[in-house]
């Protein structure tokens, strides 16, 4: 028993007791089918007798895995900690990874040089997969990560024709529900504060706002549309702009609770009562909405569940990628054999079949209007 360290039985001890090689023990522990039933039973008995516990780090290394996942958010620390959305998303991701015994690496990307460093880090295969949040329409990072061969899932999407796997909420439905509610409250001069239009989420909520107006028979008025940046200060600036254009507006749909909080401050400063003079609706149903005065009507999106869902999808993609490695080797061997005894065209067809990739998974979760005193 000279190979024992710190009182823990080793793989070599299990192999010696079972009367098999070290590689056989490793294959049994990792669930390989390439082991005889007799050898498998001997290894299982030896593991039980010695109380052997596999070293997770060594198993990950042997399987070319890190058991770590990166969550990449291209925002500043100030935005990350001021925005309840990100905190709820991280909570969902972290909980799902903990259930899977995986480590979470949180990374903020704020500049081009930081993006380059991240790509170098990912190219070194130091994580098994990547989760991306708050991605803008022109961001090349999702495609670059895909080209590195790493599984990736996004929170949201860059466009209607997104190619990368994503989990999103029904942002168009959020805008429509908000406008329908305000119309039902008798409002007719309904303004909106949009997020940055290089983000699909902002365009979708603005599209939902416009669809809601059309369904209510209210002509669109672009003077009632102001663009901000999902921050409280952005909401304040947009609200001032809207009041300058149309002092008689009677409702505002803000594309986030945080922007609604900024708008609420300006309405109070200018003597407008909420909801008597101006009704106000946000999106997210965050702590900001519940703590506002008056409490904010908001379209709830299941943020924590989005974090969990995107993590589950990524773990599934990681597992499939691990299996695909072995399958690709077997497929390549089969293709070479076919090429030796078949035509070149048949070999090319076999290779093309092996290279075919399934469609990327996509999930869109429902939203729900939560009515409070602001409307």
MARDREN-930066 format. One line per 4 residues: number of its first residue (from 1); their letters; for each residue y, z, x of N, C-alpha, C, O. Coordinates in steps of 0.02 Angstrom, whole numbers, m for minus. Atoms other than C-alpha are relative to their C-alpha. Example, Ala and Ser with C-alpha at 12.3 -4.5 7.8 and 13.67 -1.06 7.14 Angstrom:
1	as	m59,0,45,m225,390,615,60,0,45,59,33,97 ~ m59,m3,m42,m53,357,684,55,37,m39,110,45,m14
This chain:
1	xxxx	m60,0,41,0,0,0,63,0,43,115,26,22 ~ m57,m3,m46,116,m26,149,58,m42,m24,114,m33,0 ~ m55,42,23,217,m158,56,45,32,m51,94,2,m71 ~ m38,m32,53,284,m32,m70,66,26,27,69,53,82
5	xxxx	m66,m25,m17,470,9,m66,25,43,m57,20,24,m115 ~ m30,m45,50,553,155,m156,m49,18,m56,m28,32,m112 ~ 49,m21,49,390,193,m245,m17,m51,m52,m58,m37,m96 ~ 13,51,51,391,32,m345,m56,m46,23,m54,m70,80
9	xxxx	53,47,m19,233,m75,m346,28,m70,10,77,m90,m22 ~ m25,66,m17,256,m248,m274,m45,m54,m29,m101,m41,m52 ~ 39,57,23,196,m421,m323,m63,m7,42,m116,m23,15 ~ 58,5,m45,80,m420,m171,m54,51,m19,m113,35,m16
13	xxxx	49,m50,21,m2,m258,m231,m36,m21,m64,m97,m11,m70 ~ 31,25,62,m32,m333,m403,m51,m54,17,m106,m55,m10 ~ 45,55,m20,m109,m488,m321,m63,28,33,m119,4,20 ~ 58,m29,m35,m222,m381,m209,m47,34,m48,m108,26,m44
17	xxxx	43,m36,48,m284,m273,m352,m35,m48,m47,m93,m37,m66 ~ 30,49,46,m314,m425,m464,m48,m47,35,m86,m82,3 ~ 42,45,m37,m401,m520,m324,20,m72,m6,m22,m117,m4 ~ m26,68,5,m288,m672,m342,58,m8,49,78,40,82
21	xxxx	m57,12,m44,m147,m752,m244,66,21,m32,70,31,m93 ~ m67,m20,23,36,m703,m257,28,m51,m50,60,m32,m99 ~ m25,52,45,77,m870,m340,m30,4,m69,3,m9,m119 ~ 32,m7,65,m50,m839,m477,32,56,m40,44,49,m100
25	xxxx	m34,m55,34,31,m672,m518,67,m23,m26,86,m7,m83 ~ m65,24,22,200,m755,m525,m5,m46,m60,36,m41,m106 ~ 8,45,57,137,m890,m643,m18,38,m64,7,21,m117 ~ 18,m39,59,60,m761,m760,62,36,m27,73,36,m88
29	xxxx	m59,m37,21,220,m657,m764,51,m46,m33,85,m26,m80 ~ m49,47,28,325,m812,m801,m28,m42,m56,6,m88,m80 ~ 27,33,59,209,m872,m939,m26,m70,11,m32,m108,m36 ~ 25,68,m14,142,m1027,m853,m70,m9,m30,m112,36,m26
33	xxxx	67,13,27,m8,m1107,m939,m51,m20,54,m111,m25,40 ~ 44,25,m53,m79,m1162,m770,m37,57,35,m37,63,96 ~ 39,m57,m26,m186,m1006,m749,m62,7,m43,m59,2,m105 ~ 61,m10,38,m366,m976,m798,4,65,m40,40,111,m21
37	xxxx	m1,m60,41,m399,m848,m933,m26,60,39,m1,116,30 ~ 28,m55,m40,m503,m744,m811,52,29,47,59,89,54 ~ m52,m23,m46,m361,m738,m684,56,35,m37,84,85,m14 ~ m53,m31,40,m235,m699,m820,m18,72,m20,24,117,m15
41	xxxx	21,m67,20,m335,m551,m882,0,48,59,18,107,51 ~ 0,m43,m59,m356,m484,m705,71,21,19,82,78,38 ~ m69,m15,m17,m169,m494,m674,29,50,m50,63,97,m31 ~ m26,m46,52,m127,m410,m840,m26,70,10,11,119,3
45	xxxx	29,m67,m12,m247,m267,m800,34,33,60,49,92,59 ~ m31,m27,m61,m171,m246,m626,72,21,m13,94,73,12 ~ m70,m18,17,7,m247,m694,2,65,m38,44,108,m24 ~ 1,m61,40,m38,m114,m821,m20,61,42,9,115,35
49	xxxx	24,m57,m41,m131,m5,m694,53,23,50,62,83,60 ~ m50,m17,m51,8,m11,m564,68,17,m31,111,46,2 ~ m66,m10,30,152,m4,m688,52,m46,30,110,m27,38 ~ m46,48,m32,229,m158,m609,53,m25,m49,38,m43,m105
53	xxxx	m56,26,39,401,m209,m674,31,m57,39,54,m46,95 ~ m30,57,m37,464,m385,m626,73,12,17,110,41,m22 ~ m70,m3,m22,626,m392,m529,38,m58,m32,26,m116,m16 ~ m34,52,38,745,m486,m645,41,m45,45,43,m106,35
57	xxxx	m41,41,m45,860,m543,m504,m44,m49,38,m26,m108,46 ~ 44,45,m38,713,m613,m405,m27,m54,m46,m33,m112,m25 ~ 25,50,47,644,m699,m560,52,m53,m14,37,m113,m18 ~ m54,48,13,812,m779,m594,8,m47,59,18,m107,50
61	xxxx	m8,41,m60,825,m839,m414,m57,m50,5,m47,m109,19 ~ 58,44,m4,648,m909,m417,4,m55,m52,m19,m111,m39 ~ m5,50,53,686,m1000,m579,65,m39,2,81,m75,m46 ~ m64,34,m7,852,m1067,m515,48,19,m55,84,m24,m81
65	xxxx	m45,m26,51,945,m957,m640,41,56,28,21,88,77 ~ m43,m55,m21,1087,m834,m621,2,56,m52,24,111,m36 ~ m5,m47,56,1071,m745,m790,73,20,m12,86,76,m33 ~ m72,m12,12,1262,m759,m801,29,m60,m37,8,m117,m26
69	xxxx	m35,52,39,1374,m857,m920,75,10,9,99,66,7 ~ m73,m3,m8,1558,m899,m894,34,m14,m67,16,m62,m101 ~ m44,14,56,1685,m886,m1034,68,m18,29,101,24,60 ~ m61,26,m31,1834,m992,m982,54,m7,m54,44,m41,m104
73	xxxx	m56,3,47,2001,m970,m1071,62,m23,39,86,13,83 ~ m59,26,m36,2148,m1078,m1010,65,30,m26,107,m7,m52 ~ m60,m35,22,2281,m948,m1051,20,53,50,m19,69,95 ~ m23,m53,m43,2385,m815,m964,m28,67,m23,m53,74,m79
77	xxxx	23,m67,20,2339,m630,m961,41,26,m58,14,58,m103 ~ m43,m24,54,2489,m594,m1073,m23,m27,m68,m26,10,m116 ~ 23,30,63,2427,m715,m1207,m68,27,m19,m82,40,m78 ~ 68,m23,14,2247,m657,m1190,1,68,m35,m33,79,m84
81	xxxx	2,m68,26,2286,m474,m1224,48,11,m59,43,61,m93 ~ m45,m6,58,2425,m505,m1352,m28,m33,m62,m5,m20,m118 ~ 27,39,56,2320,m619,m1461,m67,30,m23,m116,25,13 ~ 63,m30,24,2188,m528,m1567,m58,m50,m4,m116,m31,1
85	xxxx	52,51,6,2094,m693,m1586,m47,2,60,m108,4,52 ~ 41,2,m60,2035,m692,m1406,m42,63,8,m99,60,30 ~ 36,m62,m7,1985,m510,m1409,m61,1,m47,m115,24,m28 ~ 56,3,47,1877,m537,m1565,m53,m50,25,m113,m38,18
89	xxxx	47,51,m26,1800,m693,m1486,m41,29,57,m102,21,60 ~ 35,m30,m56,1758,m599,m1326,m50,52,m24,m104,58,4 ~ 46,m50,27,1681,m459,m1428,m65,m32,m25,m119,m7,m12 ~ 60,34,25,1563,m581,m1514,m43,m29,56,m104,m22,56
93	xxxx	36,29,m58,1517,m670,m1351,m36,55,38,m95,48,54 ~ 28,m54,m40,1489,m507,m1258,m60,32,m35,m110,47,m2 ~ 55,m31,37,1379,m434,m1395,m62,m43,2,m118,m18,11 ~ 58,45,1,1267,m587,m1403,m31,m5,70,m93,m7,75
97	xxxx	27,3,m68,1250,m596,m1213,m36,64,18,m88,63,52 ~ 33,m64,m14,1208,m411,m1205,m69,1,m32,m117,27,m2 ~ 65,2,33,1068,m439,m1331,m49,m43,39,m110,m32,36 ~ 43,45,m39,1002,m578,m1217,m7,22,72,m38,m14,112
101	xxxx	3,m26,m68,1020,m472,m1059,32,m48,50,5,m59,105 ~ m37,45,m44,1147,m593,m984,67,32,19,95,73,m18 ~ m65,m24,m23,1305,m557,m884,56,m48,m23,45,m108,m28 ~ m57,40,21,1477,m617,m943,52,m2,56,72,50,82
105	xxxx	m54,11,m49,1603,m690,m820,60,m28,m37,59,m86,m59 ~ m60,22,34,1776,m700,m899,49,m30,50,67,2,99 ~ m43,36,m46,1889,m828,m815,60,m29,m36,52,m63,m87 ~ m61,31,27,2070,m875,m852,20,m57,45,20,m51,106
109	xxxx	m21,60,m38,2128,m1048,m799,70,m18,m22,80,m39,m79 ~ m70,10,19,2317,m1067,m795,33,m59,35,84,m84,11 ~ m31,53,m39,2354,m1201,m665,m52,m51,21,m112,m40,15 ~ 46,52,m25,2280,m1361,m595,m41,24,58,m100,7,63
113	xxxx	38,m25,m58,2231,m1274,m434,m54,49,m22,m109,49,7 ~ 51,m46,26,2140,m1139,m532,m57,m38,m33,m115,m18,m29 ~ 52,41,29,2048,m1274,m627,m45,m30,54,m106,m32,46 ~ 39,28,m55,1994,m1354,m463,m46,52,30,m104,38,46
117	xxxx	42,m53,m28,1932,m1187,m396,m58,16,m47,m114,29,m25 ~ 53,m13,48,1836,m1158,m556,m54,m53,4,m114,m37,3 ~ 49,54,m4,1753,m1328,m544,m43,7,62,m103,m6,59 ~ 39,m10,m61,1701,m1291,m364,m50,57,m9,m107,54,14
121	xxxx	44,m58,13,1630,m1124,m419,m59,m20,m44,m116,m2,m30 ~ 53,21,45,1533,m1202,m561,m47,m50,33,m107,m50,19 ~ 42,48,m34,1471,m1343,m450,m51,34,45,m104,5,60 ~ 47,m38,m41,1387,m1210,m342,m55,32,m41,m96,69,m14
125	xxxx	53,m25,44,1278,m1168,m493,m4,76,0,m58,105,4 ~ m2,m73,m1,1334,m986,m497,m5,30,m70,m8,91,m78 ~ 12,m22,68,1318,m976,m686,m49,m49,m33,m56,m106,m10 ~ 49,42,34,1188,m1044,m806,32,m45,m53,3,m95,m73
129	xxxx	m33,39,52,1313,m1110,m934,72,24,m8,92,75,19 ~ m72,m13,8,1495,m1111,m989,20,m2,m73,0,m47,m110 ~ m34,m1,65,1588,m1062,m1148,73,m14,12,103,15,58 ~ m71,18,m8,1762,m1137,m1169,38,16,m64,14,2,m119
133	xxxx	m42,m16,57,1901,m1075,m1283,71,m26,11,92,m35,68 ~ m71,20,m3,2079,m1132,m1324,10,m63,41,55,m66,83 ~ m3,62,m38,2051,m1307,m1257,48,m49,m33,45,m60,m94 ~ m48,49,26,2192,m1434,m1276,m30,m70,2,m80,m82,36
137	xxxx	29,66,10,2165,m1615,m1321,m10,m41,62,m57,m81,66 ~ 5,41,m61,2192,m1687,m1147,m37,36,56,m36,12,113 ~ 34,m39,m52,2089,m1557,m1054,m65,m35,21,m109,m45,m21 ~ 61,34,m22,1957,m1645,m946,m57,47,18,m112,25,33
141	xxxx	49,m48,m25,1864,m1484,m905,m67,m4,m36,m119,m2,m3 ~ 66,4,32,1729,m1497,m1041,m43,m57,25,m103,m48,37 ~ 38,57,m24,1677,m1670,m982,m21,8,73,m75,m12,92 ~ 17,m11,m70,1683,m1620,m799,m57,50,8,m101,41,50
145	xxxx	54,m48,m2,1572,m1470,m831,m66,m33,m21,m118,m20,9 ~ 60,36,23,1450,m1581,m925,m27,m44,56,m88,m47,66 ~ 22,43,m55,1445,m1701,m776,m31,40,57,m71,14,95 ~ 31,m43,m51,1401,m1554,m664,m72,19,m20,m109,47,21
149	xxxx	67,m16,22,1243,m1535,m767,m7,69,m31,m63,92,m42 ~ 1,m67,29,1291,m1366,m840,4,m4,m76,45,m42,m102 ~ m9,m4,73,1264,m1328,m1025,69,29,m16,91,76,17 ~ m66,m23,19,1432,m1303,m1111,7,m2,m76,m17,m49,m108
153	xxxx	m16,m2,72,1489,m1253,m1287,73,23,m6,94,70,28 ~ m71,m16,9,1670,m1249,m1345,12,40,m64,m24,33,m113 ~ m26,m32,60,1760,m1136,m1466,56,m46,m25,109,m50,5 ~ m46,52,22,1850,m1268,m1569,m18,m66,32,m70,m73,65
157	xxxx	12,67,m26,1863,m1450,m1520,65,m33,19,119,m11,m2 ~ m60,35,m23,1983,m1571,m1439,23,m53,m49,82,m69,m52 ~ m17,53,48,1977,m1704,m1575,m54,m5,m52,m106,29,m48 ~ 49,12,52,1885,m1764,m1728,m63,m32,29,m117,m26,0
161	xxxx	57,36,m30,1771,m1866,m1613,m27,37,61,m48,6,110 ~ 21,m40,m57,1723,m1722,m1497,m72,m17,19,m116,m21,m23 ~ 67,16,m25,1572,m1764,m1387,m39,61,24,m100,60,29 ~ 30,m60,m27,1539,m1589,m1320,m18,48,m57,16,49,m108
165	xxxx	21,m49,51,1448,m1453,m1419,57,48,m15,93,68,30 ~ m54,m46,19,1566,m1340,m1517,m18,41,m60,m63,24,m99 ~ 2,m40,60,1583,m1203,m1645,73,7,m23,116,28,15 ~ m68,0,26,1737,m1213,m1757,0,33,m68,m53,48,m96
169	xxxx	m5,m23,70,1802,m1146,m1922,33,m55,m41,58,m104,m13 ~ m26,51,45,1860,m1245,m2073,76,5,m1,105,34,m47 ~ m72,m6,m7,2041,m1264,m2017,38,m41,m53,91,m21,m75 ~ m32,39,53,2083,m1401,m2142,m3,40,m66,47,44,m102
173	xxxx	7,m41,60,2016,m1291,m2282,47,59,1,70,81,m52 ~ m46,m56,m6,2123,m1148,m2216,70,m19,m25,101,18,m63 ~ m66,23,22,2284,m1248,m2240,2,m15,m74,51,2,m107 ~ 1,16,72,2233,m1310,m2411,m1,62,m43,33,66,m93
177	xxxx	5,m62,39,2186,m1136,m2472,66,38,0,86,65,m51 ~ m64,m35,m4,2351,m1063,m2411,51,m31,m47,87,4,m83 ~ m49,34,43,2455,m1195,m2500,m18,8,m73,26,20,m115 ~ 21,m8,70,2353,m1185,m2660,19,69,m26,40,76,m83
181	xxxx	m18,m68,20,2381,m998,m2664,75,6,m11,96,36,m61 ~ m73,m4,7,2569,m1015,m2637,25,m38,m62,70,m15,m97 ~ m18,38,60,2582,m1149,m2771,m17,40,m62,21,42,m110 ~ 20,m41,56,2487,m1035,m2888,46,59,m12,48,86,m67
185	xxxx	m49,m53,6,2619,m903,m2855,68,m27,m22,117,11,m24 ~ m63,29,24,2753,m1024,m2916,47,m24,54,105,m38,39 ~ m44,23,m54,2820,m1077,m2746,m1,m76,4,m53,m108,m6 ~ m4,73,m3,2881,m1255,m2724,33,m26,63,25,m85,80
189	xxxx	m30,21,m64,2982,m1260,m2561,m40,35,55,m17,84,85 ~ 48,m32,m45,2835,m1220,m2448,5,m31,70,m8,m90,80 ~ m6,23,m69,2865,m1233,m2261,m63,20,39,m103,60,16 ~ 56,m19,m44,2739,m1222,m2119,23,6,72,67,m31,94
193	xxxx	m9,m6,m72,2741,m1163,m1939,m66,m18,32,m115,18,26 ~ 61,26,m30,2614,m1264,m1843,m9,25,71,40,46,103 ~ 13,m11,m71,2531,m1231,m1677,15,m63,39,35,m113,9 ~ m13,60,m41,2548,m1354,m1531,m45,m58,m21,m105,m49,m27
197	xxxx	36,55,30,2497,m1525,m1592,m46,m37,48,m80,m85,29 ~ 51,28,m45,2398,m1567,m1435,m66,38,m7,m114,25,30 ~ 61,m37,15,2268,m1445,m1505,m26,m20,m69,12,m21,m117 ~ 29,22,63,2149,m1502,m1641,9,53,m55,23,36,m112
201	xxxx	m5,m54,49,2156,m1332,m1727,68,m3,m35,73,8,m95 ~ m67,4,30,2344,m1352,m1754,7,m61,m44,35,m57,m99 ~ m4,61,39,2330,m1531,m1815,m40,7,m65,m20,m17,m118 ~ 43,m8,60,2189,m1483,m1935,34,45,m51,32,30,m111
205	xxxx	m33,m45,48,2286,m1338,m2012,62,m33,m30,77,m23,m89 ~ m56,38,27,2439,m1449,m2029,m24,m52,m50,7,m63,m102 ~ 29,48,47,2330,m1581,m2111,m21,33,m65,m14,4,m119 ~ 18,m37,60,2264,m1450,m2231,61,18,m42,58,15,m103
209	xxxx	m64,m14,35,2443,m1400,m2274,23,m61,m39,42,m56,m97 ~ m24,61,33,2489,m1580,m2313,m47,m19,m57,m24,m42,m110 ~ 47,15,53,2330,m1605,m2414,11,46,m60,6,24,m118 ~ m14,m47,54,2370,m1449,m2514,61,m19,m41,61,m14,m102
213	xxxx	m60,22,35,2543,m1513,m2555,m16,m61,m44,6,m65,m102 ~ 17,60,38,2472,m1681,m2609,m40,18,m63,m29,m10,m116 ~ 41,m19,58,2344,m1598,m2722,41,35,m53,24,32,m113 ~ m44,m34,48,2484,m1496,m2803,54,m47,m27,94,m26,m69
217	xxxx	m51,47,23,2591,m1652,m2829,69,13,29,119,m6,m1 ~ m64,m16,m32,2728,m1589,m2711,12,m52,55,m29,m59,100 ~ m14,51,m51,2810,m1728,m2608,7,33,69,36,87,74 ~ m7,m29,m67,2799,m1698,m2419,72,m3,23,109,m50,6
221	xxxx	m68,m3,m27,2959,m1649,m2330,m6,24,73,m18,83,85 ~ 10,m16,m71,2953,m1655,m2140,52,51,26,42,80,79 ~ m48,m51,m21,3107,m1543,m2130,m29,70,m9,m3,118,18 ~ 32,m64,11,2992,m1403,m2188,m59,12,48,m98,58,38
225	xxxx	53,m7,m50,2875,m1426,m2039,31,15,68,73,m23,92 ~ m24,m19,m67,2910,m1336,m1874,m61,14,44,m110,42,22 ~ 55,m8,m47,2799,m1334,m1720,15,58,48,70,64,74 ~ m7,m56,m46,2769,m1178,m1615,m61,1,46,m93,m50,57
229	xxxx	51,m3,m53,2642,m1115,m1488,m51,56,m10,m82,77,38 ~ 47,m53,17,2536,m982,m1576,22,69,27,m18,116,27 ~ m24,m65,m23,2644,m842,m1502,50,29,m51,75,m7,m94 ~ m48,m32,45,2756,m716,m1592,70,m29,10,106,m42,m38
233	xxxx	m66,28,m13,2911,m782,m1506,5,m71,m26,58,m91,m52 ~ 0,68,28,2862,m959,m1554,9,1,m75,44,m41,m102 ~ m10,m7,72,2850,m902,m1735,72,17,m18,98,m8,m68 ~ m70,m18,12,3024,m826,m1724,45,m61,5,87,m74,m38
237	xxxx	m42,59,m10,3102,m984,m1654,m10,m52,m55,38,m81,m79 ~ 15,49,53,3014,m1095,m1782,30,22,m67,54,m19,m105 ~ m27,m25,63,3069,m983,m1926,76,m10,m3,103,m29,m55 ~ m72,12,m2,3251,m992,m1872,16,m74,m12,62,m91,m48
241	xxxx	m9,72,8,3236,m1181,m1861,m9,m21,m72,30,m61,m98 ~ 13,17,70,3164,m1193,m2036,56,24,m46,76,m13,m92 ~ m54,m26,43,3299,m1083,m2113,65,m39,10,104,m47,m37 ~ m59,42,m11,3434,m1188,m2032,m5,m66,m38,44,m90,m64
245	xxxx	10,63,35,3359,m1345,m2107,2,9,m76,31,m32,m112 ~ 6,m10,73,3323,m1273,m2280,5,75,m15,m47,109,m19 ~ m8,m72,15,3396,m1100,m2319,m33,22,m65,m45,81,m76 ~ 28,m18,65,3319,m1109,m2493,m76,m2,m3,m105,4,m57
249	xxxx	73,1,1,3136,m1120,m2440,m26,65,m30,4,118,m20 ~ 24,m60,34,3030,m998,m2539,m71,21,21,m98,69,m6 ~ 65,m19,m25,2865,m992,m2443,m12,m29,69,16,m82,86 ~ 17,24,m67,2796,m1011,m2267,m75,11,13,m101,66,3
253	xxxx	69,m5,m24,2620,m1048,m2209,2,m5,76,16,m58,103 ~ 1,m1,m73,2607,m996,m2026,m72,m9,23,m118,22,m5 ~ 68,17,m21,2456,m1064,m1932,m35,54,40,m90,43,65 ~ 34,m58,m29,2418,m893,m1856,36,63,m23,96,61,m39
257	xxxx	m31,m64,18,2449,m710,m1898,55,19,48,106,47,28 ~ m50,m19,m50,2544,m686,m1736,65,m38,m12,119,m8,m7 ~ m61,38,15,2667,m826,m1778,31,25,m65,92,26,m72 ~ m26,m27,63,2682,m755,m1954,39,65,13,89,78,m20
261	xxxx	m36,m62,m17,2734,m588,m1876,69,m16,28,118,18,13 ~ m66,21,m26,2873,m677,m1781,44,m25,m56,104,m9,m58 ~ m38,25,57,2927,m766,m1940,24,58,m44,80,57,m69 ~ m18,m58,41,2926,m600,m2034,61,36,29,104,58,m9
265	xxxx	m58,m32,m31,3049,m527,m1909,65,m36,m14,116,m5,m28 ~ m60,40,12,3172,m669,m1932,20,4,m74,80,9,m90 ~ m15,m6,71,3159,m662,m2122,35,67,m14,82,69,m53 ~ m31,m66,10,3201,m477,m2116,71,0,29,117,27,m3
269	xxxx	m67,1,m31,3348,m507,m1997,50,m39,m41,110,m23,m41 ~ m45,42,40,3420,m638,m2113,5,22,m73,34,m13,m114 ~ m7,m28,67,3405,m530,m2268,m46,m27,m53,m36,m15,m112 ~ 49,25,49,3258,m619,m2349,m55,51,m10,m83,78,38
273	xxxx	54,m47,16,3134,m507,m2438,m67,m38,m5,m71,m94,m31 ~ 68,27,5,2947,m538,m2423,m40,46,m46,m47,105,m31 ~ 5,70,20,2875,m588,m2544,52,m22,m51,51,m80,m72 ~ m44,16,55,3017,m583,m2670,39,m65,12,43,m108,m32
277	xxxx	m39,60,m16,3124,m715,m2582,m42,m53,34,m37,m112,18 ~ 43,47,m38,2998,m794,m2464,m70,29,6,m79,83,34 ~ 70,m20,m7,2809,m780,m2479,m25,m23,69,m4,m74,95 ~ 22,14,m68,2715,m778,m2314,m76,5,4,m107,53,m21
281	xxxx	73,2,m9,2535,m826,m2269,m14,m18,72,19,m62,101 ~ 21,15,m69,2450,m826,m2098,m72,m23,2,m103,m37,m49 ~ 70,18,m11,2281,m869,m2024,m29,47,52,3,62,103 ~ 43,m39,m45,2148,m761,m1938,m24,64,m34,m80,86,m22
285	xxxx	15,m66,29,2153,m601,m2044,m15,50,56,m66,85,55 ~ 7,m45,m57,2177,m502,m1883,31,67,m16,56,78,m71 ~ m32,m65,8,2238,m324,m1858,75,m8,m12,106,33,m47 ~ m72,14,10,2414,m399,m1853,14,m7,m75,63,21,m100
289	xxxx	m10,11,72,2395,m453,m2036,m4,66,m38,37,79,m83 ~ 10,m63,37,2333,m283,m2094,55,51,13,69,93,m29 ~ m50,m50,m19,2470,m186,m2003,71,m21,m14,118,18,m4 ~ m68,23,14,2619,m292,m2054,28,36,m61,m9,64,m101
293	xxxx	m34,m30,58,2748,m229,m2180,41,m55,m34,92,m76,m7 ~ 62,m19,35,2706,m288,m2308,m61,m31,32,m54,m79,71 ~ 62,30,m27,2523,m324,m2264,m3,m75,m16,17,m97,m70 ~ m4,72,2,2500,m509,m2234,m60,m32,m35,m117,m18,m18
297	xxxx	53,45,26,2401,m629,m2344,m20,m47,56,23,m77,89 ~ 23,40,m57,2293,m722,m2220,m65,m34,m15,m106,m8,m54 ~ 64,35,6,2153,m849,m2210,m46,26,54,m34,16,114 ~ 46,m30,m49,2008,m760,m2128,m47,m53,28,m79,m90,m10
301	xxxx	53,39,m31,1905,m855,m2003,m45,50,38,m20,98,67 ~ 47,m48,m28,1748,m769,m1938,m1,m4,77,m48,m33,106 ~ m9,10,m71,1806,m755,m1758,m57,29,40,m85,m4,84 ~ 54,m31,m39,1677,m632,m1693,m66,m38,m11,m105,m47,36
305	xxxx	60,38,13,1539,m731,m1778,2,m68,35,m50,m93,56 ~ m5,62,m39,1605,m891,m1697,m20,14,72,m55,m27,103 ~ 20,m17,m68,1587,m803,m1529,m75,8,7,m104,m16,55 ~ 72,m9,m2,1409,m753,m1570,m36,m67,m7,m84,m81,28
309	xxxx	34,64,13,1364,m926,m1637,3,m46,60,m47,m77,78 ~ m6,44,m58,1432,m1021,m1488,m43,26,58,m70,m14,97 ~ 42,m27,m53,1340,m902,m1371,m74,m15,m13,m111,m32,33 ~ 70,17,17,1176,m927,m1464,m14,m74,14,m67,m91,41
313	xxxx	10,71,m15,1199,m1115,m1452,m5,m12,75,m47,m52,97 ~ 3,10,m72,1233,m1103,m1266,m65,25,29,m95,m9,71 ~ 64,m27,m25,1081,m993,m1234,m57,m48,m18,m104,m57,21 ~ 51,49,19,977,m1120,m1330,3,m61,46,m49,m86,67
317	xxxx	m8,58,m45,1048,m1262,m1223,m25,17,70,m55,m25,104 ~ 24,m20,m66,1011,m1162,m1064,m76,0,1,m106,m24,49 ~ 73,m1,4,831,m1134,m1119,m28,m71,m1,m78,m85,32 ~ 24,70,4,812,m1318,m1162,8,m35,67,m34,m75,87
321	xxxx	m11,30,m66,886,m1368,m994,m53,22,49,m75,m18,91 ~ 52,m25,m45,761,m1257,m903,m66,m35,m14,m102,m53,32 ~ 62,35,18,618,m1336,m1000,4,m73,17,m47,m105,33 ~ m8,71,m13,691,m1509,m975,m13,m16,73,m34,m71,90
325	xxxx	12,12,m71,679,m1488,m786,m73,m14,13,m90,m62,47 ~ 72,11,m8,490,m1471,m793,m22,m63,m36,m63,m101,m10 ~ 19,60,38,478,m1605,m927,21,m63,36,m14,m114,35 ~ m24,59,m36,582,m1724,m823,m46,m18,58,m58,m77,71
329	xxxx	46,12,m56,465,m1703,m674,m64,m33,m25,m88,m82,3 ~ 61,29,28,312,m1737,m782,12,m70,m25,m30,m114,m16 ~ m16,66,26,399,m1884,m864,7,m51,56,m15,m108,51 ~ m9,45,m57,446,m1957,m696,m67,m20,29,m78,m78,47
333	xxxx	66,16,m26,266,m1944,m636,m36,m49,m47,m69,m96,m23 ~ 32,45,48,205,m2028,m796,29,m70,5,m7,m120,0 ~ m33,65,m5,333,m2166,m777,m23,m38,62,m35,m98,60 ~ 23,32,m61,280,m2199,m597,m70,m27,m9,m87,m82,15
337	xxxx	68,24,12,99,m2211,m653,m1,m61,m44,m40,m108,m33 ~ m3,58,45,145,m2330,m793,24,m61,37,0,m117,24 ~ m29,56,m37,245,m2438,m674,m52,m33,44,m50,m94,56 ~ 50,28,m45,95,m2459,m560,m48,m46,m37,m74,m94,m9
341	xxxx	50,39,36,m15,m2529,m697,27,m39,m58,m11,m68,m97 ~ m30,36,56,109,m2606,m818,55,m45,25,68,m48,85 ~ m55,44,m19,251,m2728,m820,62,40,16,67,99,m1 ~ m63,m34,m17,423,m2687,m752,37,19,m63,70,71,m66
345	xxxx	m35,m14,62,491,m2697,m928,m26,63,m34,14,103,m60 ~ 29,m60,30,371,m2563,m990,23,62,37,36,114,6 ~ m22,m57,m40,420,m2448,m846,72,17,m16,90,76,m22 ~ m70,m12,16,604,m2471,m885,7,34,m68,49,77,m77
349	xxxx	m2,m30,66,571,m2428,m1067,m20,74,3,11,115,m31 ~ 21,m70,m7,480,m2268,m1017,55,42,31,68,98,9 ~ m55,m36,m32,623,m2218,m903,57,12,m48,86,66,m49 ~ m54,m7,48,751,m2250,m1039,m16,54,m51,27,93,m70
353	xxxx	19,m52,47,653,m2141,m1159,7,69,29,27,116,m6 ~ m5,m65,m32,648,m1999,m1034,73,21,6,88,81,5 ~ m70,m17,m11,836,m2010,m1010,38,13,m65,94,38,m64 ~ m35,m10,64,878,m2003,m1196,16,73,m10,m25,117,3
357	xxxx	m22,m69,10,976,m1847,m1241,15,12,m73,42,m32,m107 ~ m13,m14,70,985,m1762,m1410,75,8,m13,114,21,33 ~ m70,m8,18,1150,m1755,m1504,22,72,10,m16,119,m3 ~ m26,m67,m14,1259,m1607,m1456,8,39,m66,29,12,m116
361	xxxx	m6,m40,61,1255,m1463,m1582,72,14,m19,115,22,24 ~ m67,m14,27,1408,m1433,m1693,m7,47,m59,m52,39,m101 ~ 0,m46,56,1445,m1291,m1812,71,10,m24,117,20,16 ~ m65,m14,30,1591,m1270,m1932,m10,57,m50,m45,48,m100
365	xxxx	9,m58,42,1602,m1097,m2011,54,4,m54,110,m18,m42 ~ m48,m2,56,1688,m1065,m2179,55,51,11,48,99,49 ~ m56,m47,m1,1856,m978,m2201,9,29,m70,m20,5,m119 ~ m9,m35,64,1915,m861,m2340,70,28,m4,94,60,43
369	xxxx	m68,m26,10,2087,m821,m2409,m3,74,m20,m37,92,m68 ~ m5,m71,16,2125,m634,m2408,71,14,m24,119,10,15 ~ m66,m7,30,2269,m597,m2526,25,72,9,m10,121,m7 ~ m33,m65,m7,2389,m454,m2485,71,m5,m27,88,m53,m63
373	xxx	m65,m7,33,2567,m403,m2529,53,m50,23,105,m54,m8 ~ m52,44,m26,2660,m535,m2426,8,m63,m42,54,m102,m30 ~ m5,61,40,2629,m670,m2557,m5,16,m75,m2,m30,m116
